[in-house]
Amino acid sequence: MVALADEANKALIDKYNAQSQTVILVRTIKKKEFATDLTPIVQAYKQSNDKAKFEQEMKAKIEEVIK
C-alpha cells in the first residue's frame, strides 16, 4: 500500500498515475518493468461483491501477466 498524501511516494504515484484505490501489478523482466492496471477488476468487485468472480478474474489476469 502506498499513501498518496505522503510526499515521499510522489515519484511512484506519478510513474503509475496512481489515484485513490489504484491497484497495479508490476512485473520485472531483465530490469524492465511491465505494469498492469488491475483497478477495473477491483472496482467491479466493489460494486458486485461477487468474491468468486473477483478471484477468478484476478487469477486469470495474474496468470496472463506472468506468462
C-alpha positions as CSV (number, residue, x, y, z in Angstrom):
1,M,0.0,0.0,0.0
2,V,1.3,3.5,-0.9
3,A,0.0,6.5,0.8
4,L,-0.9,9.1,-1.8
5,A,-0.6,12.0,0.6
6,D,3.0,11.1,1.5
7,E,5.4,13.3,-0.4
8,A,8.0,10.5,-0.3
9,N,5.7,8.5,-2.7
10,K,5.3,11.2,-5.3
11,A,7.7,9.6,-7.9
12,L,5.9,6.3,-7.6
13,I,2.5,7.9,-7.8
14,D,3.5,9.9,-10.9
15,K,5.1,6.9,-12.5
16,Y,1.9,4.7,-12.4
17,N,-0.6,7.6,-12.5
18,A,-2.0,6.3,-9.2
19,Q,-5.2,7.6,-7.7
20,S,-7.3,6.6,-4.8
21,Q,-7.6,2.8,-4.7
22,T,-5.4,2.1,-7.7
23,V,-4.2,-1.5,-8.0
24,I,-1.1,-2.0,-10.2
25,L,0.7,-5.3,-10.8
26,V,4.4,-4.8,-11.7
27,R,6.4,-7.5,-13.3
28,T,10.2,-7.0,-13.9
29,I,11.9,-8.9,-16.6
30,K,15.6,-8.3,-17.2
31,K,15.5,-5.0,-15.3
32,K,12.5,-3.7,-17.4
33,E,9.2,-3.1,-15.7
34,F,5.8,-4.0,-17.1
35,A,2.8,-2.6,-15.3
36,T,-0.7,-3.9,-15.5
37,D,-3.6,-1.9,-14.0
38,L,-5.9,-4.2,-12.0
39,T,-8.1,-1.4,-10.8
40,P,-11.1,-2.2,-13.1
41,I,-11.3,-5.7,-11.6
42,V,-11.2,-4.3,-8.0
43,Q,-13.9,-1.6,-8.9
44,A,-16.2,-4.3,-10.4
45,Y,-15.8,-6.3,-7.2
46,K,-16.7,-3.3,-5.0
47,Q,-19.9,-3.0,-7.0
48,S,-20.9,-6.6,-7.3
49,N,-19.4,-8.1,-4.1
50,D,-19.0,-11.4,-6.1
51,K,-16.0,-12.8,-4.5
52,A,-15.8,-15.9,-6.7
53,K,-15.8,-13.7,-9.9
54,F,-13.3,-11.4,-8.4
55,E,-10.9,-14.2,-7.5
56,Q,-11.4,-15.8,-11.0
57,E,-10.7,-12.5,-12.8
58,M,-7.6,-11.7,-10.6
59,K,-6.2,-15.2,-11.0
60,A,-6.7,-15.1,-14.8
61,K,-5.1,-11.6,-15.1
62,I,-2.1,-12.6,-12.9
63,E,-1.6,-15.8,-14.9
64,E,-1.7,-13.8,-18.1
65,V,0.9,-11.3,-16.9
66,I,3.3,-13.9,-15.6
67,K,3.4,-16.0,-18.8
